[in-house]
Amino acid sequence: MIDAKRLFGRRLRSEWKFQYRVWKMAVDWTVALYIVIPALLVAGYQYVSWWRDMPGWGQAVPELAWLAGLYIACGFGAVRLFVEEADQLFLIRNAEWMRRLKLGGIVYSLSLRALASITAVCLVAPFLILVHGYDIPRLLLLAGLAAAAGTHAMLAGRILTLRLPRFLGWLAKAAASVVLGALFVTAAGHEAAPVWMGGLTVLLAVSTVLLARIRLNIAYAFYQDAAYESDQRMKFAALLLGQLVPKPSKILKRSKPLVLRNSRTVFRKRTPDRVLAESIFKSFFRSGTQVRLYVQFTLACSFGLLLMPVMVKWLFWLAISLPLAYWVKMYGKEVLGSSFVKLFPWKEEDRVKAIRKATPLLFVPAYVPVGFALGWTAYGLWAGLLLIPAGWIIGYAMGELLNGW
Protein backbone atom coordinates (compact mmCIF):
# COMPACT_ATOMS: atom_id res chain seq x y z
CA MET A 1 0.00 0.00 0.00
CA ILE A 2 1.35 3.41 -0.95
CA ASP A 3 1.98 6.06 1.68
CA ALA A 4 3.37 9.61 1.64
CA LYS A 5 6.97 8.43 1.76
CA ARG A 6 6.53 6.07 -1.18
CA LEU A 7 4.63 8.73 -3.11
CA PHE A 8 7.53 11.15 -2.74
CA GLY A 9 9.99 8.46 -3.83
CA ARG A 10 7.87 7.64 -6.87
CA ARG A 11 7.67 11.28 -7.96
CA LEU A 12 11.36 11.81 -7.34
CA ARG A 13 12.25 8.82 -9.51
CA SER A 14 9.85 10.06 -12.17
CA GLU A 15 11.61 13.45 -12.09
CA TRP A 16 15.04 11.85 -12.51
CA LYS A 17 13.87 9.68 -15.40
CA PHE A 18 12.25 12.62 -17.16
CA GLN A 19 15.33 14.85 -16.84
CA TYR A 20 17.53 11.96 -18.02
CA ARG A 21 15.43 11.58 -21.16
CA VAL A 22 15.58 15.34 -21.76
CA TRP A 23 19.35 15.49 -21.49
CA LYS A 24 19.68 12.33 -23.54
CA MET A 25 18.00 14.13 -26.45
CA ALA A 26 20.62 16.90 -26.32
CA VAL A 27 23.71 14.89 -25.36
CA ASP A 28 23.92 11.83 -27.56
CA TRP A 29 27.04 9.69 -27.87
CA THR A 30 28.63 11.95 -30.49
CA VAL A 31 28.19 15.08 -28.37
CA ALA A 32 29.45 13.24 -25.30
CA LEU A 33 32.44 11.81 -27.15
CA TYR A 34 33.59 14.93 -28.96
CA ILE A 35 32.48 17.74 -26.64
CA VAL A 36 31.47 16.73 -23.11
CA ILE A 37 34.24 14.24 -22.32
CA PRO A 38 37.07 16.39 -23.78
CA ALA A 39 35.69 19.43 -21.93
CA LEU A 40 35.67 17.50 -18.64
CA LEU A 41 39.21 16.26 -19.22
CA VAL A 42 40.47 19.77 -20.03
CA ALA A 43 38.67 21.20 -16.99
CA GLY A 44 40.10 18.50 -14.73
CA TYR A 45 43.61 19.01 -16.05
CA GLN A 46 43.30 22.77 -15.63
CA TYR A 47 42.04 22.39 -12.06
CA VAL A 48 44.98 20.17 -11.14
CA SER A 49 47.37 22.63 -12.78
CA TRP A 50 46.06 25.40 -10.53
CA TRP A 51 47.25 23.46 -7.50
CA ARG A 52 50.68 22.91 -9.06
CA ASP A 53 51.32 26.32 -10.61
CA MET A 54 49.05 29.25 -9.84
CA PRO A 55 48.52 31.43 -12.97
CA GLY A 56 49.24 35.13 -12.85
CA TRP A 57 45.61 36.13 -13.29
CA GLY A 58 44.69 34.02 -10.28
CA GLN A 59 47.06 36.00 -8.10
CA ALA A 60 45.63 39.27 -9.40
CA VAL A 61 42.00 38.49 -8.50
CA PRO A 62 41.26 39.89 -5.01
CA GLU A 63 39.76 37.83 -2.23
CA LEU A 64 36.58 39.92 -2.27
CA ALA A 65 35.89 38.93 -5.88
CA TRP A 66 36.18 35.22 -5.09
CA LEU A 67 33.88 35.48 -2.06
CA ALA A 68 31.33 37.59 -3.93
CA GLY A 69 31.33 35.17 -6.86
CA LEU A 70 30.99 32.24 -4.47
CA TYR A 71 28.01 33.86 -2.76
CA ILE A 72 26.30 34.52 -6.10
CA ALA A 73 26.91 30.94 -7.24
CA CYS A 74 25.37 29.60 -4.03
CA GLY A 75 22.15 31.56 -4.49
CA PHE A 76 20.83 29.72 -7.54
CA GLY A 77 18.29 26.95 -7.17
CA ALA A 78 14.61 26.12 -6.81
CA VAL A 79 12.59 24.78 -3.87
CA ARG A 80 10.80 21.74 -5.28
CA LEU A 81 7.69 20.40 -3.52
CA PHE A 82 6.68 17.77 -6.12
CA VAL A 83 3.01 18.70 -6.03
CA GLU A 84 0.84 18.31 -9.10
CA GLU A 85 -2.39 19.91 -10.26
CA ALA A 86 -4.19 16.57 -10.00
CA ASP A 87 -3.49 16.55 -6.25
CA GLN A 88 -6.40 18.95 -5.76
CA LEU A 89 -8.80 16.06 -6.38
CA PHE A 90 -7.71 13.77 -3.56
CA LEU A 91 -4.31 14.47 -2.00
CA ILE A 92 -4.98 18.05 -0.94
CA ARG A 93 -7.66 16.78 1.45
CA ASN A 94 -5.06 14.78 3.37
CA ALA A 95 -3.08 17.49 5.16
CA GLU A 96 -0.58 15.04 6.64
CA TRP A 97 0.31 13.53 3.28
CA MET A 98 0.69 16.96 1.70
CA ARG A 99 2.93 18.06 4.57
CA ARG A 100 5.19 15.02 4.23
CA LEU A 101 5.35 15.39 0.46
CA LYS A 102 6.36 19.05 0.79
CA LEU A 103 8.84 18.24 3.55
CA GLY A 104 10.52 15.65 1.35
CA GLY A 105 10.76 18.16 -1.49
CA ILE A 106 12.24 20.85 0.77
CA VAL A 107 14.83 18.48 2.23
CA TYR A 108 15.74 17.27 -1.26
CA SER A 109 16.07 20.83 -2.63
CA LEU A 110 18.14 22.07 0.30
CA SER A 111 20.42 19.03 0.08
CA LEU A 112 21.11 19.67 -3.60
CA ARG A 113 21.75 23.36 -2.90
CA ALA A 114 24.15 22.54 -0.06
CA LEU A 115 26.02 20.04 -2.24
CA ALA A 116 26.31 22.57 -5.08
CA SER A 117 27.60 25.21 -2.64
CA ILE A 118 30.27 22.87 -1.30
CA THR A 119 31.28 22.04 -4.88
CA ALA A 120 31.66 25.75 -5.64
CA VAL A 121 33.95 26.13 -2.62
CA CYS A 122 36.07 23.24 -3.88
CA LEU A 123 36.43 24.95 -7.27
CA VAL A 124 37.80 28.17 -5.77
CA ALA A 125 39.85 26.37 -3.11
CA PRO A 126 43.20 26.60 -5.00
CA PHE A 127 42.99 30.39 -5.15
CA LEU A 128 41.87 30.83 -1.55
CA ILE A 129 44.55 28.49 -0.16
CA LEU A 130 47.55 29.26 -2.37
CA VAL A 131 46.98 32.99 -2.88
CA HIS A 132 44.99 34.25 0.09
CA GLY A 133 46.35 31.98 2.81
CA TYR A 134 43.28 29.98 3.79
CA ASP A 135 43.94 26.78 5.74
CA ILE A 136 41.89 23.57 5.67
CA PRO A 137 39.82 24.27 8.84
CA ARG A 138 38.90 27.73 7.54
CA LEU A 139 38.01 26.29 4.14
CA LEU A 140 35.72 23.74 5.82
CA LEU A 141 34.03 26.55 7.73
CA LEU A 142 33.61 28.43 4.46
CA ALA A 143 31.99 25.38 2.87
CA GLY A 144 29.53 25.18 5.77
CA LEU A 145 28.78 28.89 5.54
CA ALA A 146 28.27 28.70 1.76
CA ALA A 147 25.87 25.78 2.17
CA ALA A 148 23.93 27.59 4.90
CA ALA A 149 23.79 30.86 2.96
CA GLY A 150 22.74 29.16 -0.27
CA THR A 151 19.92 27.16 1.31
CA HIS A 152 18.72 30.16 3.34
CA ALA A 153 18.69 32.49 0.32
CA MET A 154 16.86 29.97 -1.86
CA LEU A 155 14.14 29.27 0.70
CA ALA A 156 13.72 32.90 1.77
CA GLY A 157 13.46 34.04 -1.84
CA ARG A 158 10.64 31.59 -2.57
CA ILE A 159 8.70 32.63 0.55
CA LEU A 160 9.01 36.32 -0.33
CA THR A 161 7.75 35.56 -3.84
CA LEU A 162 4.64 33.88 -2.41
CA ARG A 163 3.96 36.41 0.32
CA LEU A 164 4.48 39.71 -1.54
CA PRO A 165 3.30 41.18 -4.85
CA ARG A 166 5.65 40.83 -7.79
CA PHE A 167 7.42 44.20 -7.61
CA LEU A 168 7.60 44.31 -3.81
CA GLY A 169 8.75 40.71 -3.76
CA TRP A 170 11.53 41.53 -6.19
CA LEU A 171 12.65 44.50 -4.10
CA ALA A 172 12.54 42.48 -0.88
CA LYS A 173 14.55 39.65 -2.44
CA ALA A 174 17.13 42.08 -3.78
CA ALA A 175 17.50 43.82 -0.42
CA ALA A 176 17.73 40.56 1.49
CA SER A 177 20.30 39.23 -0.98
CA VAL A 178 22.48 42.33 -0.60
CA VAL A 179 22.35 42.21 3.20
CA LEU A 180 23.10 38.50 3.33
CA GLY A 181 25.89 38.94 0.79
CA ALA A 182 27.51 41.65 2.90
CA LEU A 183 27.35 39.43 5.98
CA PHE A 184 28.74 36.49 4.01
CA VAL A 185 31.71 38.39 2.61
CA THR A 186 32.48 40.03 5.96
CA ALA A 187 32.36 36.80 7.96
CA ALA A 188 34.22 34.73 5.34
CA GLY A 189 37.07 37.20 4.85
CA HIS A 190 40.56 36.14 5.83
CA GLU A 191 40.83 38.97 8.35
CA ALA A 192 37.67 37.95 10.22
CA ALA A 193 37.87 35.62 13.20
CA PRO A 194 36.68 32.05 12.55
CA VAL A 195 34.11 32.43 15.32
CA TRP A 196 32.21 34.93 13.17
CA MET A 197 32.03 32.47 10.31
CA GLY A 198 30.88 29.67 12.58
CA GLY A 199 28.35 31.89 14.33
CA LEU A 200 26.82 33.11 11.07
CA THR A 201 26.65 29.51 9.82
CA VAL A 202 24.72 28.39 12.90
CA LEU A 203 22.43 31.42 12.72
CA LEU A 204 21.63 30.79 9.05
CA ALA A 205 21.07 27.08 9.68
CA VAL A 206 18.58 27.81 12.48
CA SER A 207 16.88 30.44 10.34
CA THR A 208 16.63 27.97 7.45
CA VAL A 209 14.84 25.47 9.69
CA LEU A 210 12.38 28.17 10.76
CA LEU A 211 11.83 29.19 7.14
CA ALA A 212 11.19 25.55 6.22
CA ARG A 213 8.46 25.38 8.86
CA ILE A 214 6.95 28.59 7.53
CA ARG A 215 7.02 27.19 4.00
CA LEU A 216 5.26 24.01 5.12
CA ASN A 217 2.49 26.01 6.77
CA ILE A 218 1.72 28.06 3.63
CA ALA A 219 -1.45 26.32 2.49
CA TYR A 220 -2.96 29.01 0.24
CA ALA A 221 -0.38 28.71 -2.55
CA PHE A 222 -1.29 25.30 -3.97
CA TYR A 223 -1.96 26.53 -7.49
CA GLN A 224 1.17 28.69 -7.50
CA ASP A 225 3.19 25.72 -6.28
CA ALA A 226 1.72 23.42 -8.94
CA ALA A 227 2.49 25.94 -11.70
CA TYR A 228 5.99 26.51 -10.30
CA GLU A 229 6.63 22.75 -10.21
CA SER A 230 5.53 22.42 -13.81
CA ASP A 231 7.86 25.25 -14.87
CA GLN A 232 10.82 23.76 -13.01
CA ARG A 233 10.17 20.28 -14.39
CA MET A 234 10.02 21.59 -17.96
CA LYS A 235 12.82 24.15 -17.59
CA PHE A 236 15.51 22.26 -19.48
CA ALA A 237 13.04 20.67 -21.88
CA ALA A 238 11.69 24.11 -22.80
CA LEU A 239 15.23 25.34 -23.36
CA LEU A 240 15.84 22.57 -25.88
CA LEU A 241 12.43 22.55 -27.54
CA GLY A 242 12.40 26.32 -27.79
CA GLN A 243 14.96 26.01 -30.58
CA LEU A 244 12.81 23.52 -32.49
CA VAL A 245 9.17 24.44 -31.95
CA PRO A 246 8.06 27.70 -33.63
CA LYS A 247 6.36 30.21 -31.33
CA PRO A 248 4.42 33.38 -32.07
CA SER A 249 6.94 36.15 -32.50
CA LYS A 250 7.02 38.84 -29.80
CA ILE A 251 9.57 40.95 -31.62
CA LEU A 252 8.95 44.67 -32.13
CA LYS A 253 5.95 44.66 -29.73
CA ARG A 254 7.57 46.19 -26.61
CA SER A 255 6.22 49.69 -25.97
CA LYS A 256 9.06 50.75 -23.64
CA PRO A 257 12.33 49.07 -24.64
CA LEU A 258 15.05 48.37 -22.10
CA VAL A 259 17.90 50.00 -24.02
CA LEU A 260 18.23 52.14 -27.17
CA ARG A 261 14.94 53.77 -26.19
CA ASN A 262 15.67 57.14 -27.82
CA SER A 263 18.42 56.09 -30.22
CA ARG A 264 18.96 57.71 -33.57
CA THR A 265 19.48 56.01 -36.89
CA VAL A 266 22.41 53.60 -37.16
CA PHE A 267 23.03 54.11 -40.88
CA ARG A 268 23.23 57.55 -42.45
CA LYS A 269 22.13 56.38 -45.87
CA ARG A 270 18.49 55.26 -45.75
CA THR A 271 17.92 52.30 -48.04
CA PRO A 272 15.47 49.41 -47.55
CA ASP A 273 18.19 46.92 -46.58
CA ARG A 274 19.71 49.39 -44.09
CA VAL A 275 16.33 50.08 -42.52
CA LEU A 276 15.76 46.35 -42.05
CA ALA A 277 19.28 45.85 -40.67
CA GLU A 278 18.70 48.67 -38.21
CA SER A 279 15.44 47.05 -37.10
CA ILE A 280 17.23 43.77 -36.45
CA PHE A 281 20.01 45.48 -34.49
CA LYS A 282 17.74 47.65 -32.34
CA SER A 283 15.14 44.96 -31.63
CA PHE A 284 17.89 42.60 -30.48
CA PHE A 285 19.28 44.97 -27.86
CA ARG A 286 15.79 46.14 -26.87
CA SER A 287 14.79 42.59 -26.00
CA GLY A 288 15.43 41.73 -22.36
CA THR A 289 15.60 38.01 -23.14
CA GLN A 290 18.11 38.40 -25.95
CA VAL A 291 20.29 40.82 -23.98
CA ARG A 292 20.30 38.51 -20.96
CA LEU A 293 21.31 35.51 -23.08
CA TYR A 294 23.88 37.63 -24.91
CA VAL A 295 25.48 38.75 -21.64
CA GLN A 296 25.43 35.20 -20.28
CA PHE A 297 27.08 33.91 -23.46
CA THR A 298 29.77 36.60 -23.27
CA LEU A 299 30.47 35.97 -19.58
CA ALA A 300 30.56 32.19 -20.09
CA CYS A 301 33.04 32.52 -22.95
CA SER A 302 35.17 34.97 -20.97
CA PHE A 303 35.21 32.65 -17.96
CA GLY A 304 35.98 29.66 -20.17
CA LEU A 305 39.12 31.42 -21.37
CA LEU A 306 40.39 31.42 -17.78
CA LEU A 307 40.46 27.62 -17.76
CA MET A 308 42.38 27.01 -20.98
CA PRO A 309 46.02 26.98 -22.04
CA VAL A 310 47.23 29.87 -24.22
CA MET A 311 47.06 28.08 -27.57
CA VAL A 312 43.60 26.71 -26.82
CA LYS A 313 42.41 30.23 -25.94
CA TRP A 314 43.01 31.44 -29.50
CA LEU A 315 41.26 28.44 -31.02
CA PHE A 316 38.34 28.87 -28.64
CA TRP A 317 38.11 32.58 -29.46
CA LEU A 318 37.72 31.75 -33.15
CA ALA A 319 35.46 28.74 -32.51
CA ILE A 320 32.82 30.72 -30.63
CA SER A 321 32.21 32.70 -33.80
CA LEU A 322 30.29 29.73 -35.26
CA PRO A 323 27.45 29.51 -32.67
CA LEU A 324 27.39 33.30 -32.34
CA ALA A 325 26.99 33.76 -36.09
CA TYR A 326 24.25 31.14 -36.22
CA TRP A 327 22.43 32.75 -33.31
CA VAL A 328 22.39 36.31 -34.65
CA LYS A 329 21.50 35.16 -38.16
CA MET A 330 18.54 33.13 -36.86
CA TYR A 331 17.40 36.14 -34.87
CA GLY A 332 17.60 38.29 -37.99
CA LYS A 333 15.43 35.82 -39.86
CA GLU A 334 12.95 35.84 -36.96
CA VAL A 335 12.72 39.62 -37.14
CA LEU A 336 12.12 39.50 -40.87
CA GLY A 337 9.39 36.92 -40.29
CA SER A 338 7.59 38.98 -37.64
CA SER A 339 4.06 40.25 -38.26
CA PHE A 340 5.13 43.91 -38.22
CA VAL A 341 7.82 43.52 -40.88
CA LYS A 342 5.48 41.52 -43.09
CA LEU A 343 3.18 44.51 -43.31
CA PHE A 344 5.58 46.11 -45.79
CA PRO A 345 6.45 44.80 -49.29
CA TRP A 346 10.16 44.18 -48.81
CA LYS A 347 12.13 42.65 -51.64
CA GLU A 348 13.93 39.38 -51.07
CA GLU A 349 17.33 40.86 -51.99
CA ASP A 350 16.78 43.59 -49.37
CA ARG A 351 16.11 40.94 -46.73
CA VAL A 352 19.34 39.11 -47.59
CA LYS A 353 21.37 42.32 -47.54
CA ALA A 354 19.80 43.34 -44.21
CA ILE A 355 20.95 40.16 -42.49
CA ARG A 356 24.43 40.58 -44.00
CA LYS A 357 24.66 44.10 -42.56
CA ALA A 358 23.16 43.29 -39.15
CA THR A 359 25.22 40.18 -38.40
CA PRO A 360 28.60 41.95 -37.95
CA LEU A 361 26.98 44.62 -35.77
CA LEU A 362 25.61 41.97 -33.44
CA PHE A 363 28.90 40.08 -33.59
CA VAL A 364 31.18 42.84 -32.32
CA PRO A 365 29.85 43.54 -28.78
CA ALA A 366 30.56 39.97 -27.67
CA TYR A 367 33.96 39.74 -29.36
CA VAL A 368 35.36 42.86 -27.69
CA PRO A 369 35.09 41.75 -24.01
CA VAL A 370 36.04 38.18 -24.88
CA GLY A 371 39.12 39.50 -26.70
CA PHE A 372 40.03 41.53 -23.63
CA ALA A 373 39.68 38.42 -21.44
CA LEU A 374 41.87 36.48 -23.86
CA GLY A 375 44.69 39.04 -23.88
CA TRP A 376 44.52 39.72 -20.14
CA THR A 377 44.57 36.08 -19.05
CA ALA A 378 47.20 35.03 -21.62
CA TYR A 379 49.68 37.90 -21.71
CA GLY A 380 48.65 40.57 -19.21
CA LEU A 381 46.51 43.69 -18.89
CA TRP A 382 48.15 45.63 -21.74
CA ALA A 383 47.61 42.76 -24.14
CA GLY A 384 43.96 42.70 -23.14
CA LEU A 385 43.62 46.41 -23.86
CA LEU A 386 45.32 45.97 -27.24
CA LEU A 387 42.94 43.17 -28.16
CA ILE A 388 39.89 45.39 -27.66
CA PRO A 389 40.26 47.11 -31.07
CA ALA A 390 41.46 43.81 -32.51
CA GLY A 391 38.31 42.16 -31.18
CA TRP A 392 36.25 44.85 -32.88
CA ILE A 393 37.99 44.34 -36.22
CA ILE A 394 38.09 40.55 -36.05
CA GLY A 395 34.50 40.38 -34.85
CA TYR A 396 33.33 42.49 -37.77
CA ALA A 397 35.44 40.48 -40.22
CA MET A 398 34.19 37.14 -38.85
CA GLY A 399 30.62 38.36 -39.06
CA GLU A 400 31.11 39.27 -42.70
CA LEU A 401 32.98 36.04 -43.43
CA LEU A 402 30.34 33.79 -41.89
CA ASN A 403 27.41 35.53 -43.50
CA GLY A 404 27.30 32.87 -46.18
CA TRP A 405 27.37 30.03 -43.66
Secondary structure as GFF3:
##gff-version 3
##sequence-region A 1 405
A	DSSP	alpha_helix	4	26	.	.	.	ID=ss1
A	DSSP	alpha_helix	29	31	.	.	.	ID=ss2
A	DSSP	pi_helix	32	36	.	.	.	ID=ss3
A	DSSP	alpha_helix	37	52	.	.	.	ID=ss4
A	DSSP	alpha_helix	56	60	.	.	.	ID=ss5
A	DSSP	alpha_helix	63	74	.	.	.	ID=ss6
A	DSSP	three_ten_helix	85	88	.	.	.	ID=ss7
A	DSSP	three_ten_helix	91	93	.	.	.	ID=ss8
A	DSSP	alpha_helix	95	130	.	.	.	ID=ss9
A	DSSP	alpha_helix	136	163	.	.	.	ID=ss10
A	DSSP	alpha_helix	166	188	.	.	.	ID=ss11
A	DSSP	alpha_helix	194	217	.	.	.	ID=ss12
A	DSSP	alpha_helix	222	233	.	.	.	ID=ss13
A	DSSP	alpha_helix	235	241	.	.	.	ID=ss14
A	DSSP	alpha_helix	272	285	.	.	.	ID=ss15
A	DSSP	alpha_helix	288	306	.	.	.	ID=ss16
A	DSSP	alpha_helix	310	319	.	.	.	ID=ss17
A	DSSP	alpha_helix	321	336	.	.	.	ID=ss18
A	DSSP	three_ten_helix	341	343	.	.	.	ID=ss19
A	DSSP	alpha_helix	348	379	.	.	.	ID=ss20
A	DSSP	alpha_helix	381	401	.	.	.	ID=ss21
A	DSSP	three_ten_helix	402	404	.	.	.	ID=ss22
###
